[in-house]
Amino acid sequence: MELVVNQKHYRIEVHPDRMLLWVLRNDLELTGTKYGCGEGQCGACTVLVDGAPVRSCLARASTAAGKEITTIEGLAQNGKLHPLQEAFIQADAMQCGYCTPGMIVSGAALLKKTPQPSDAEIRRAMEGNVCRCGTYPRIVAAVRMASRQSTQRTANGGPHA
């Protein structure tokens, strides 16, 4: 099967029913995507498939074949962190960090779809992501911060994140 992950093409031999999470982590060694609950409830395994957040612990690899898959590793471009990755650092939006990749991937999908989300829209988009450390207020603040920074870059003639 052929997968496109973080804009790179991979040809791999795996059972089509194998979960995308295990293909990413074990076969492609992209370990930023985390295994949490294995039931799609915690969001630690979230990746983007054609721009939409998907729980990779529930998605069969065959369903992602031929689609654009983006993991936390693929959000950074040209050695520069994604604005939301930067905002998570600035807002200190993590403690243990285990949920952070899924949170950032989900937040990046929201910002791409809704560049100026309200706090309610941010909370709604992040609902399926669980943070055991309880940093939810800082996570919302980080998404809001990345949204403002993106608006400022666009207003100054820079690229939109």
Number of C-alpha atoms within 10 A of each C-alpha: 14 15 21 17 23 17 11 11 12 12 10 12 10 13 12 14 11 15 20 26 25 20 20 22 15 11 14 12 11 18 16 19 28 25 21 16 12 17 12 19 16 21 32 30 30 31 32 25 21 13 18 18 22 22 24 29 26 17 16 18 23 18 13 22 18 15 16 18 24 22 24 26 17 19 18 16 10 6 6 10 14 18 22 27 24 16 23 22 12 14 17 14 22 19 13 10 13 19 24 25 22 31 32 28 31 27 26 27 17 23 21 14 12 13 18 18 17 14 13 10 14 21 18 11 18 22 14 18 22 20 21 13 12 12 16 17 11 17 26 22 20 25 31 22 19 27 25 15 17 21 18 13 13 13 11 9 9 11 10 14 17
